[in-house]
């Protein structure tokens, strides 16, 4: 399940994480922020493990696909062909 909320940044660069989204996060806990073009991804630093590697690999594949799309290099293919292509990345 994905939750979505709107927040804002203060003049000091502080961002409030909405209460319903910070359950289980303790005050002072370190958070990792990843910037990718127009995205900010926030993860708990204590959760850095194989999932981070998977997230970064996914972000790289997504960025590569976006660049190919912007360059007009996309072609139509069926689902199975698409999965085979993604596995090559």
N, C-alpha and C positions, 0 to 999 in steps of 0.2 A: 504494500500500500504506500502511495506517495502522498505526502502532505505538502501543501503550498501555502505560503503566507507572504505578506508584504511587510517590509521593515524599511528603515532609513538609516543613513549614516550621519552621525553628529559632526559638528565642525572639527572635533578632535579625532575623527576617524573611527569612532566607536559605533558598533552595530549591535542592536539588541536582537537576540534570538528569541522568538516568541515562546512563551511559557509552555505551550503544548508541544513544542519541538525540542525543548531542552530537558525533558525527563531523562534521568539517568546521567546527566552531565553535571559534574560537581563544580562549584565555584573554584576558580584557579586552575581547572583542568586545561591542559594544553590541547589546542586544536590546530590541525594542519589546514592551510588554505592553498588551493591550487588554482592558478589563473590560466585559463585557456581561451584565448580570444575574448569573447564577450561573456564568458562563464566564470563563476567563482564556485569552487567545490570545497565544502568544509567537511573534514573528517576528524574524528577523535585521534589524537596522536597515539594513544595506547592501542588502537586498533590497527596500527600499521603492521601489516603482515602480507601474506600472499594476496589478500584482497586489494591492497594498494597496487601491487604489481599488475593485477588484472585490470584495475581501473585505469592505470596509466597506459597499458597496452590498448585498451578499448579507446581511450582518448586519442592515441596516436593513429589508430585505424580510422576513427571517425574524421580526424583532421585530414588524413591522406585521401579519404573518399570525397570530402568536401572540395579539396583542391582539384581532384580529377573531375568532379562535377562542374566546377567553375571554369575549367579549361575545356569543357565540352567533350570530355573523354568517356562519358557514360553511355552505355548501350543497354537496350532492353534485353532481359533474360528471365527465364522462369526461376522459381524458387530454388530448385536443386542446383541449378547453375550458379545462382547467387551464393549459396552456401559453400560451394566448392571454391569460388573466387575469394570469399572472405577468409577461408582457411589458409590460403596462400599468403595473406598479409602477415 
